[in-house]
Amino acid sequence: MIILVLNSGSSSLKYQLIDTQTKELLAKGNFERIGQKNAFLTHKVKNQKHKFELDVQNHEMALNIIISKLTSKSCGVISGIDKIDAIGHRVVHGGDKFKSSMLVTDEVIKGLEECITLAPLHNPSAIAGIKACMEIMPDKPNVVAFDTAFHQTIPEERYIYPIPYKYYEKYKIRKYGAHGMSHDYVSHRVAKLKNVPIENLKIVNCHLGQGASICAIQNGKSVDTSMGFTPLGGIPMGTRSGDLDPSVVTYIMDKENISPEDMNDILNNKSGVFGVSEVSVDFRDIEAEAEKGDHNAKLAMDIFIYDVSQTIAKYAVAMQGIDVITFTAGVGEKGIEDREAICENLKYFGVKIDKELNNHKNIEAKVSTPDSKIEVWVIPTNEELLIAEDTEKIVRNI
């Protein structure tokens, strides 16, 4: 099958066109700044990269342009829209309603809309992408895959918060996690590379990027994860605070006389390493300033490194041991110094990183020394392939 995989952001639309039979990536790209000035599309086919500056007002317009590029004579890879068999969509939050990937129906869309409050930065754009596909390609099946689904195996005592239980019963407030497709893919990939059944492994996967989460994966199942009720929880991220003393939130709201909406904006868009460093949302920019001696930039990175290290150590308790630590996503795959610093904090556990092996970006590799008690791997994630495979399974059963 030829599957179009879409990852819709509030002002972006990432895509991959995948042949699930050969697992070949036919084309990929990203439409950025949708609805803003200077919108542009980056379209990649094999080793060729094309950039188009185009004004688009919404996701439907962006999708129309993407399809025109996929089918064009100059940079296309398919002869027409009829060659696309189905569309798979990444959805960040499925709440308590969605426990696996599923075919899109009117009832599913209604359920997604009810989950908007759980992922206000992500779910509305995913719904916009789905509706755009249904408008442009009404005869094609759409499938939704959830970042939260992988974490449905977390034990109750680890997902229930110590607040009055009635709030779970009334509002389903609990830990849901995120990045499930990435954690699922990486854990299975490292098991395959090691040639060890995943049922025999205790893995801590570190998905580190603008959004970041860590997951304890035992016997192929998520048993704990750092993100919580929403993607705001856990370790500090690009602009997201991660976990805080809850009193910090109410204290700031009282002192600054601000609304819940404004506080939500501060925690989601103005905090994290950006909030501390006051430099950038890009880890590379912050690290560059830290090297120049900027105190706040160095402090932001120190906080990030410590919290990641501490969370990995915590999951030794969750699984009663760790066999493998994996790093993935933007910072995880490219952050040579960050991986080294995190592993240095874990030397008490017998973690030893080989600096020469670690000195690379975006390549699958074991980077720990032969005598390290816990193996350390870098595994580029491939959430889109997992979504494509889920989409194919569901569509074949229609």
PyMOL commands that set and color helices and strands:
alter all, ss='L'
color gray80, all
select helices_A, chain A and resi 59-70+81-83+106-114+116-118+123-136+149-153+156-159+166-171+180-194+198-200+246-256+260-269+272-277+283-291+295-319+329-334+336-345+347-349+355-358+383-396
alter helices_A, ss='H'
color red, helices_A
select strands_A, chain A and resi 2-8+12-19+24-32+40-45+48-53+86-91+102-103+142-146+202-208+212-218+221-225+324-328+365-366+375-378
alter strands_A, ss='S'
color yellow, strands_A
deselect
rebuild
show_as cartoon
